[in-house]
Amino acid sequence: EHLSAASGFLMEKELNYLQGVLTEPRRPLVALIGGAKVADKMGLLNNLLNIVDSLLMAGGMANTFLKAKGYAMGNSLLEEDKVPLAEDLIKTAAKKNIPLVLPKDLVGAEEFKEGQIGITVSADKLPAGHMALDIGPETVEEFSKYIKEAGTVVWNGPVGAFEVPPFDKGNNAVAKEIAKMPGISIIGGGDVVAAVHEAGLASQMTHISTGGGATLEYLEGKELPGLTCLDEA
């Protein structure tokens, strides 16, 4: 309120890419959303359905959507209380004629720890006592069809439990597809940024966001006080 203020070059770069997604994206615009919790990203998902051409979903949050489709998810991480919200989002995507692409196959194990031998099964065939920890090769292939044709890909949240091999294969495969696509690739969220760096592909991405939660809120369409005060300065 009392001093002249301006954004730095990093924030300027962030805003140029993120604003482009919201206003004039190079199409087709594909969003790949992973991570653990639906609750953290429901606003983002609803807003993305207003702007994307397709929405790919994986990671722990996809388990809630698979449960909403009636699949038995064993001991997988999911949010039972968010299943109705997932059902609503699936219906909204169908009404808008936007593909909401969920995993076709999963890599499951009885425990989340190193040394486990994962089993690859159809998404509707996860055995009791197992948990979904990664996407399978059919899902990677399905996601790749959308990624290869995309003008812009926005990726937020890992598609599997990449921290513990062998459950990093899906994440690495998707990262490779995004790295070699000819369009714009925007990577956001601490976990997926770490995964891209671990895969040695960070330099091949167009933009890696350092905004964390603020990036999500911006893409959700929320007003960010730190940006508002700059606009008024």
Buried (B, 14 or more C-beta within 10 A) or exposed (E): EEEEEEBEEEBEBBBEBBEBBBEEBEBBBBBBBBBBBBEEBBBBBBBBBEBBBBBBBBBBBBBBBBBBEEBEBBBBBBBEEBBEBBBEBBEBBEEEEBEBBBBBBBBBBBEBEEEBEBBBBEBBEBEEEBBBBBBBBBBBEBBBEBBBBBBBBBBBBBBBBBBBEBBBBBBBBBBBBBBEBEBBBBBBBEBBBBBBBBBEBBEBBBBBBBBEEBBBBBBBBEEBEEBEEBEEE
